[in-house]
Structure formats: C-alpha cells, structure tokens
Amino acid sequence: MGYSVGQVAGFAGVTVRTLHHYDEVGLLHPSSRSHAGHRRYDDADLDRLQQILYYRELGFPLDQVAVLLDGPATDPREHLRRQHELLTARIAELTRMAAAVERAMEARKMGINLTPEEKFEVFGDRDPEEYAAESERRWGGTHSYQESQRRIAGYGKEDWRRMRDEITAWGARYRALMEAGGAPGSEAAMELAEAHRQHISRWFFDCHRKIHEGLAEMYVTDPRFRAYYQSIHPGLPEHLREAIRANAGRAAG
C-alpha cells in the first residue's frame, strides 16, 4: 500500500505542504494513489526525496535539483558520490570559517597589539590563557593567575609562535605514542605528561603536580579542552589524564 503523505512528511522532517508542492512542480510524484485518491509513496519515492533534500540542503534551487536528478547521471550511487564531494567541500569551508572566527575571538580576548593578519597567523585553536583562568576558578590560585597575566603581558608575536610550535610538536609526539599503542603508565607517556607540565610552567605559571592533576581532569570533562585534545588524537584526553596521574604518582613515590 505504500506510505501516506503524512507518514513521509514525518520520516523526512518536512511538511505535507512541501510534498504537495514537489508533486505539483513535477519533482516528486507519488508512485500510486489509494482508492480514495490519496498520495501513496513507495521506497523508491523515499530514495528520490532523500536526494532532493540533500541537494536542497546544499543550496540548489528546485529547478536545478530536477535537472540533476533527471539528467544523464541518474544512478543513485553517482548522486551520492557527487553529494558526498559537495558536502565534504562545504564542511571544509565551514570548518575554515569557524576557525577564522574563533581565532578572531581569541585575538580580541588576548588584547595583543598585532595586526589582524598576524593574529590569524599566530593563534591556534584554543586560548592558552584558559589554563590560568581555570586554575584560579577551580583552586583559587590567585598567585598563579597573576603570574600568568604578568607573563602574558610581555609576550610578543615570536613568543606566541614559539609557544604554538612547542605544543604542536608535543601533540605530534603524543599522537605517535598512542598510534604505537603506548600505555598511559609507560615511561614515554609519563615523559610526555611531564613535558606538558613543564610547558605550562614555562609559559604561564608554576604548575605543581597537584594542579596538573586537576587540569588533567578538566581536559576530560570540559568540552573546550576535550575537543582540543580529541582533535590531536581520539581518546587523548583520557589517555593524557592517566599519564599525568602516573607521572604525579611517580614523583610522589
């Protein structure tokens, strides 16, 4: 018997009026009608509707969607391949735009006297000052926060570039460790955890191991930090947390 127009609207998240319009303009005719004359859609109709909605989401007007669907390349696999390419390009563009906006926000927040071009070039995908801000909020580390502010005020373009390059190189080493199957409690992982702590101490404030353990928990639970470390390697937030704990335990022992 097929699906009613109401059922299809529910499946696809569109209105009944939209489906009626697609029928009227010849874009999606239902395969059959009930005895009472109501539209009935089969699985092939649903496949075509899926293609229509993909192209509409990509910004194609209805007349161009009709040409795409009814043109020479009518193989559904070809449409999926084309849509995958278009969506991938759209995702890359939106990711680039989002990163540009985020860097602009970070540059404004840092208040560093750089040209816009330099700000876009220097800053990465996160605000390093968040280390100090979160430390103050969680542990009342007023001295740490003030020390971080004092250091940051004196940094110039080359300082931020060196900082970025240092943490990028650290991330590459940690990614290689995880890809090689290194355990969080391994010597190599603990050395990287210690390098991470030293990075914070070198650039922001004296990061004692207890504070480092607190930060490690934040890397797992705070969405901002979790997203950053996940971008280096899936599962890195949890892996780093355990490596930091192991490193702190080793020092305590």
Secondary structure, 3 states (H helix, E strand, C coil): CCEEHHHHHHHHCCCHHHHHHHHHCCCCCCCEECCCCCEEECHHHHHHHHHHHHHHHCCCCHHHHHHHHHCCCCCHHHHHHHHHHHHHHHHHHHHHHHHHHHHHHHHHHHCCCCCHHHHHHHCCCCCCCHHHHHHHHHHCCHHHHHHHHHHHHCCCHHHHHHHHHHHHHHHHHHHHHHHCCCCCCCHHHHHHHHHHHHHHHHHCCCCCHHHHHHHHHHHHHCHHHHHHHHHHCCCHHHHHHHHHHHHHHHHHC
